[in-house]
Structure formats: C-alpha cells, structure tokens
Amino acid sequence: MFNENDIPYKELELIGISKKQIWSLDKANITALLSGKRTSLLDLSFHDNNGEEISMKGKISLYWKDSNNAGVKVHPVRPEIMNDINLKPKELERLQDNEIITKTINNEKYLVQLDPETNELLKTKIKSISIPSNIKGVELDKQQKETLKSGKELILNVDKEKIAIRLDLNNPRGIKFLDFEQKQKIAYDRHNPQIIGTIHTDKNRNEYIEYMKGQKTTLGNESQSKVEHKFKL
C-alpha cells in the first residue's frame, strides 16, 4: 500500500520520531507501517501551540491524504474507551473480554474489536473481509469461512492438534492463532480473576495496570484534547 518513498518523515519528526528510529524498528513494525496497519506502542512526543512538550505512548499508521501524499495517524493510549459508535454496556463488556462483535454503523455491518493497549475501537466492514481458502494446510469450506468472517472462533485439526483461529484486527496478519490448550488457559484466567497469579497472560498484568494508572495522570483530558487538535487520530 505504501513504499519507502511515501513515508512522511517531516510529519514523523513532529511526534518525536526520526527517520533513523523508523528504520530501527523491527521487520514486523516496518511491514505493518507500509501496509497501512498500526505499529506496536512507541514513545511519542510533540510540542503544543504554547511550546509545551507532551510525551505519550501510542501507535502510528499511515494514510493517504486527498493530495495523494501520505500522512501520519496517531493512535494514543487512552485512559478510557472512546465510545464513538454508541456501544451498549454489554457490548463494551464483551469487547473488554477480548471478543469481536458485529455492529451496524451507517447502515453497514462492521466487526468491532478493542485494542486493550490503546483503548481504541478497531472497525472493519464485514463485506470487505477476505478469508483465505487454505489456512495451515487445511482447506476451508464456505461455512468455516463465514464463521471466521463473523468474528467467531474456528477450531481446526492441524497435524493431529487442535488449533483455535479467529480474525484479529489488532494483528497485522489479520488472524490470531492459539493452540486449543492455550485457549483454555486464557479462558480460565479471564473467568477467574480472583486467582492470584495466572496460568497465561499476553503481558504482565500488574505492570500493565500500573502503566495505565500512570497514563491517567500523564495523558489527562487536557493533554488528550491537545493531541486530538494537533494530529489526525
């Protein structure tokens, strides 16, 4: 979708990222950026209109401007979910429980998923989703493709092992793979939050909780407003 010459380095410098830093990113982040996907969390900084420096963590992606030049979109870590599509409390709970939900927005059906690192609601039109015919050497029939396209999990038998797969809007590849045992461990953690220690976590839970507490201080409503005013979110 983008090539190296399209990268708007001057815009990146405005959020504290140099050309050298971009090309110091790992291959997965470079691929994500050039594909129009979001990077992993980066340290960002910029100056507001009063010259005050604001530091924050966030993800970035590229998009095409009307002028056919590439621009930088900032995906800041938010202290709370910005519910800009009027999700009901039950829907928000499902998203926070790592589910994908379907939602009609402006008469179009979308899949919606929460990025737990940034609290951003990720959305994609269902009609634009393309499911491959073969995954891990297994040919998918029409029903299996529809299961994935609806955001539901699909269990495949691969080399005599069960693997759970699901669309993942957080993943540049678009699909998340879990072996069946790992999936059960994650489900146990999710439904037994009172247990001290976990069988499985995607990241250290305590560290992340402490980081998010800090974000509520460092990126309050005033700072958030400055980010939204200065950059495309």
The 8 nearest C-alpha neighbors of each residue, nearest first, counted from 0:
[[1, 34, 33, 35, 2, 62, 32, 61],
 [2, 0, 33, 5, 34, 3, 35, 6],
 [1, 3, 5, 4, 33, 0, 6, 34],
 [2, 4, 5, 6, 1, 33, 7, 29],
 [3, 5, 2, 6, 1, 7, 8, 69],
 [4, 6, 3, 2, 69, 1, 7, 68],
 [5, 7, 4, 3, 8, 69, 2, 1],
 [8, 6, 10, 9, 69, 5, 70, 11],
 [7, 9, 11, 10, 6, 18, 12, 17],
 [10, 8, 12, 11, 7, 13, 17, 18],
 [11, 9, 13, 12, 8, 7, 71, 14],
 [10, 12, 8, 16, 13, 9, 14, 7],
 [11, 13, 16, 15, 9, 14, 10, 17],
 [14, 12, 10, 11, 15, 45, 9, 16],
 [15, 13, 45, 44, 12, 11, 43, 16],
 [14, 16, 12, 44, 43, 13, 45, 17],
 [17, 15, 12, 11, 14, 20, 18, 21],
 [18, 16, 20, 19, 12, 21, 15, 11],
 [17, 19, 21, 20, 8, 22, 16, 11],
 [20, 18, 17, 22, 21, 23, 16, 24],
 [21, 19, 23, 17, 18, 22, 16, 24],
 [22, 20, 18, 23, 19, 24, 17, 16],
 [21, 23, 24, 19, 20, 18, 29, 25],
 [22, 24, 20, 21, 19, 25, 18, 26],
 [25, 23, 22, 21, 28, 29, 20, 26],
 [24, 26, 28, 27, 29, 23, 22, 30],
 [25, 27, 29, 28, 30, 24, 31, 22],
 [26, 28, 30, 25, 29, 31, 24, 38],
 [29, 27, 31, 38, 30, 26, 25, 24],
 [30, 28, 26, 32, 31, 27, 33, 24],
 [31, 29, 27, 33, 28, 32, 26, 34],
 [30, 32, 36, 28, 34, 29, 33, 171],
 [31, 33, 29, 35, 34, 36, 30, 60],
 [34, 32, 1, 30, 35, 31, 2, 29],
 [35, 33, 31, 0, 32, 36, 30, 1],
 [34, 36, 61, 32, 33, 60, 31, 62],
 [37, 35, 31, 32, 34, 60, 171, 38],
 [38, 36, 60, 59, 58, 31, 32, 39],
 [37, 39, 28, 58, 59, 31, 32, 40],
 [38, 40, 58, 41, 37, 28, 57, 59],
 [41, 39, 58, 57, 56, 38, 42, 116],
 [42, 40, 57, 56, 58, 43, 39, 38],
 [41, 43, 56, 55, 57, 44, 40, 54],
 [44, 42, 55, 14, 15, 56, 54, 41],
 [45, 43, 54, 15, 14, 53, 55, 52],
 [44, 46, 14, 53, 52, 13, 15, 47],
 [47, 45, 52, 50, 51, 53, 48, 44],
 [46, 48, 50, 49, 51, 52, 45, 225],
 [47, 49, 50, 46, 51, 229, 225, 52],
 [50, 48, 47, 51, 46, 52, 225, 53],
 [51, 49, 46, 47, 48, 52, 45, 53],
 [50, 52, 46, 47, 49, 53, 48, 45],
 [53, 51, 46, 45, 50, 47, 54, 44],
 [52, 54, 44, 45, 46, 51, 55, 47],
 [55, 53, 44, 43, 52, 45, 56, 42],
 [54, 56, 43, 42, 44, 57, 53, 218],
 [57, 55, 42, 41, 43, 76, 40, 75],
 [56, 58, 75, 40, 74, 76, 41, 55],
 [57, 59, 40, 74, 38, 39, 41, 37],
 [60, 58, 73, 37, 72, 38, 74, 71],
 [59, 61, 37, 72, 32, 36, 35, 71],
 [62, 60, 71, 35, 70, 72, 69, 32],
 [61, 63, 70, 69, 71, 35, 64, 60],
 [64, 62, 69, 68, 67, 70, 65, 61],
 [63, 65, 66, 67, 68, 69, 70, 62],
 [66, 64, 67, 63, 68, 69, 62, 70],
 [65, 67, 64, 68, 63, 69, 70, 62],
 [68, 66, 64, 65, 63, 69, 70, 62],
 [67, 69, 66, 64, 63, 70, 5, 65],
 [68, 70, 63, 62, 64, 5, 7, 61],
 [71, 69, 62, 61, 63, 64, 7, 68],
 [70, 72, 61, 60, 62, 73, 10, 59],
 [71, 73, 231, 60, 232, 59, 61, 70],
 [72, 74, 59, 232, 75, 58, 231, 71],
 [73, 75, 58, 57, 59, 232, 72, 76],
 [76, 74, 57, 77, 73, 117, 56, 58],
 [75, 77, 117, 57, 56, 118, 78, 116],
 [76, 78, 79, 117, 118, 75, 80, 218],
 [79, 77, 215, 214, 211, 76, 80, 118],
 [80, 78, 77, 118, 81, 215, 117, 76],
 [81, 79, 118, 82, 119, 77, 78, 120],
 [82, 80, 83, 79, 119, 118, 120, 77],
 [81, 83, 84, 85, 80, 86, 120, 91],
 [82, 84, 81, 85, 86, 120, 80, 119],
 [85, 83, 82, 86, 104, 81, 102, 120],
 [86, 84, 83, 82, 87, 88, 81, 104],
 [85, 87, 84, 90, 91, 82, 88, 83],
 [86, 88, 90, 89, 91, 85, 92, 82],
 [89, 87, 91, 90, 92, 86, 93, 85],
 [90, 88, 92, 91, 87, 93, 86, 94],
 [89, 91, 93, 87, 92, 88, 86, 94],
 [90, 92, 94, 88, 93, 89, 95, 87],
 [93, 91, 89, 95, 90, 94, 96, 88],
 [94, 92, 96, 90, 91, 95, 98, 89],
 [93, 95, 98, 91, 97, 96, 92, 113],
 [94, 96, 92, 97, 93, 91, 113, 98],
 [95, 97, 93, 94, 98, 92, 189, 91],
 [98, 96, 94, 95, 93, 99, 113, 112],
 [99, 97, 94, 93, 96, 100, 112, 95],
 [100, 98, 112, 150, 111, 94, 110, 97],
 [99, 101, 111, 110, 98, 102, 112, 150],
 [102, 100, 110, 109, 111, 108, 103, 99],
 [103, 101, 109, 108, 104, 110, 100, 111],
 [102, 104, 108, 107, 106, 109, 105, 101],
 [103, 105, 107, 106, 102, 108, 109, 84],
 [106, 104, 107, 103, 108, 102, 109, 84],
 [105, 107, 104, 103, 108, 102, 109, 124],
 [108, 106, 104, 103, 105, 109, 124, 102],
 [107, 109, 103, 102, 125, 124, 104, 101],
 [110, 108, 124, 125, 102, 123, 101, 103],
 [109, 111, 101, 123, 122, 100, 125, 102],
 [110, 112, 122, 100, 121, 99, 101, 109],
 [113, 111, 99, 121, 120, 94, 168, 114],
 [114, 112, 120, 94, 115, 119, 121, 118],
 [113, 115, 118, 119, 116, 117, 169, 120],
 [116, 114, 118, 117, 113, 95, 119, 97],
 [115, 117, 114, 118, 76, 40, 119, 77],
 [116, 118, 76, 119, 77, 115, 114, 75],
 [119, 117, 80, 115, 114, 77, 116, 79],
 [120, 118, 117, 114, 113, 121, 80, 81],
 [119, 121, 113, 112, 114, 122, 118, 111],
 [122, 120, 112, 111, 113, 119, 168, 114],
 [121, 123, 111, 110, 109, 120, 112, 124],
 [122, 124, 109, 110, 125, 111, 121, 127],
 [125, 123, 109, 127, 126, 108, 110, 128],
 [124, 126, 109, 127, 128, 108, 110, 123],
 [125, 127, 124, 128, 108, 129, 109, 107],
 [126, 128, 125, 124, 129, 123, 109, 148],
 [129, 127, 125, 126, 130, 148, 124, 123],
 [128, 130, 127, 131, 148, 126, 125, 144],
 [129, 131, 144, 128, 132, 148, 147, 145],
 [132, 130, 133, 129, 134, 139, 144, 138],
 [133, 131, 139, 138, 130, 134, 140, 144],
 [132, 134, 138, 137, 131, 139, 136, 135],
 [135, 133, 137, 136, 138, 132, 131, 139],
 [136, 134, 137, 133, 157, 138, 155, 158],
 [135, 137, 134, 133, 138, 157, 158, 139],
 [138, 136, 134, 133, 135, 139, 157, 155],
 [137, 139, 133, 132, 136, 140, 134, 135],
 [140, 138, 132, 143, 133, 137, 144, 141],
 [139, 141, 143, 142, 144, 138, 132, 145],
 [142, 140, 144, 143, 145, 139, 146, 132],
 [141, 143, 145, 144, 140, 146, 139, 147],
 [144, 142, 146, 140, 145, 141, 139, 147],
 [143, 145, 141, 147, 146, 142, 148, 130],
 [144, 146, 148, 142, 147, 143, 149, 141],
 [147, 145, 143, 144, 149, 148, 151, 142],
 [148, 146, 150, 144, 149, 145, 151, 165],
 [147, 149, 145, 150, 146, 144, 128, 125],
 [148, 150, 147, 146, 151, 145, 101, 110],
 [151, 149, 147, 148, 99, 166, 165, 152],
 [150, 152, 147, 146, 149, 165, 153, 99],
 [153, 151, 165, 164, 147, 163, 154, 150],
 [152, 154, 164, 163, 165, 155, 147, 151],
 [153, 155, 163, 162, 164, 161, 152, 156],
 [156, 154, 162, 161, 157, 163, 153, 164],
 [155, 157, 161, 160, 159, 162, 158, 154],
 [156, 158, 160, 159, 155, 161, 162, 135],
 [157, 159, 160, 156, 161, 136, 135, 155],
 [160, 158, 157, 156, 161, 155, 162, 178],
 [161, 159, 157, 156, 158, 162, 178, 179],
 [160, 162, 156, 179, 155, 157, 178, 154],
 [163, 161, 178, 179, 155, 154, 177, 156],
 [162, 164, 154, 177, 153, 179, 178, 176],
 [165, 163, 176, 153, 175, 152, 177, 154],
 [166, 164, 152, 175, 174, 147, 167, 151],
 [165, 167, 174, 173, 150, 175, 147, 168],
 [166, 168, 174, 173, 169, 170, 175, 165],
 [167, 169, 170, 173, 166, 112, 121, 171],
 [170, 168, 167, 114, 171, 173, 121, 112],
 [169, 171, 173, 172, 167, 168, 174, 175],
 [172, 170, 173, 31, 36, 169, 168, 37],
 [173, 171, 170, 174, 175, 167, 168, 169],
 [172, 174, 167, 170, 171, 168, 166, 175],
 [175, 173, 166, 167, 172, 165, 170, 176],
 [174, 176, 165, 167, 164, 166, 177, 173],
 [177, 175, 164, 163, 174, 178, 162, 165],
 [178, 176, 163, 162, 182, 181, 179, 164],
 [177, 179, 162, 181, 180, 163, 161, 182],
 [178, 180, 182, 162, 161, 181, 163, 177],
 [181, 179, 183, 182, 178, 184, 177, 161],
 [180, 182, 184, 178, 183, 179, 177, 185],
 [183, 181, 179, 185, 180, 184, 177, 186],
 [182, 184, 186, 180, 181, 185, 187, 179],
 [185, 183, 187, 181, 186, 182, 199, 198],
 [184, 186, 188, 182, 187, 183, 199, 189],
 [185, 187, 183, 189, 184, 188, 190, 182],
 [188, 186, 184, 190, 185, 189, 191, 183],
 [189, 187, 185, 191, 186, 190, 197, 192],
 [190, 188, 186, 187, 191, 192, 185, 96],
 [189, 191, 187, 188, 192, 186, 185, 193],
 [190, 192, 188, 193, 189, 194, 187, 186],
 [193, 191, 194, 190, 189, 188, 195, 197],
 [192, 194, 191, 195, 190, 188, 196, 189],
 [193, 195, 192, 191, 196, 197, 188, 190],
 [196, 194, 193, 197, 192, 191, 198, 188],
 [197, 195, 194, 198, 199, 188, 193, 192],
 [196, 198, 199, 188, 195, 200, 194, 192],
 [197, 199, 184, 188, 196, 200, 185, 187],
 [198, 200, 197, 185, 184, 188, 201, 181],
 [199, 201, 202, 203, 197, 185, 204, 198],
 [200, 202, 199, 203, 204, 185, 207, 197],
 [203, 201, 200, 204, 207, 206, 199, 205],
 [202, 204, 206, 205, 207, 200, 201, 208],
 [203, 205, 207, 206, 202, 208, 200, 201],
 [204, 206, 208, 207, 203, 209, 210, 202],
 [207, 205, 209, 203, 208, 204, 210, 202],
 [206, 208, 210, 204, 209, 205, 211, 203],
 [209, 207, 205, 211, 210, 206, 204, 212],
 [208, 210, 212, 206, 207, 211, 205, 213],
 [211, 209, 207, 213, 212, 208, 206, 214],
 [210, 212, 214, 208, 213, 209, 207, 215],
 [213, 211, 209, 210, 215, 214, 208, 216],
 [212, 214, 210, 211, 216, 215, 217, 209],
 [213, 215, 211, 217, 216, 218, 212, 78],
 [216, 214, 78, 213, 212, 219, 218, 217],
 [215, 217, 214, 213, 218, 219, 212, 78],
 [216, 218, 214, 215, 219, 213, 55, 222],
 [219, 217, 214, 222, 215, 216, 223, 220],
 [220, 218, 222, 221, 215, 216, 223, 217],
 [219, 221, 223, 222, 224, 218, 225, 215],
 [222, 220, 224, 223, 219, 225, 218, 226],
 [223, 221, 225, 224, 218, 219, 220, 226],
 [224, 222, 220, 226, 225, 221, 218, 219],
 [223, 225, 227, 221, 222, 226, 220, 228],
 [226, 224, 222, 228, 223, 227, 229, 221],
 [227, 225, 223, 229, 224, 228, 230, 222],
 [226, 228, 224, 225, 229, 230, 223, 232],
 [229, 227, 225, 226, 230, 224, 231, 223],
 [228, 230, 226, 227, 225, 231, 47, 48],
 [231, 229, 227, 226, 228, 232, 73, 72],
 [230, 232, 72, 73, 227, 229, 71, 228],
 [231, 73, 72, 74, 230, 227, 75, 226]]
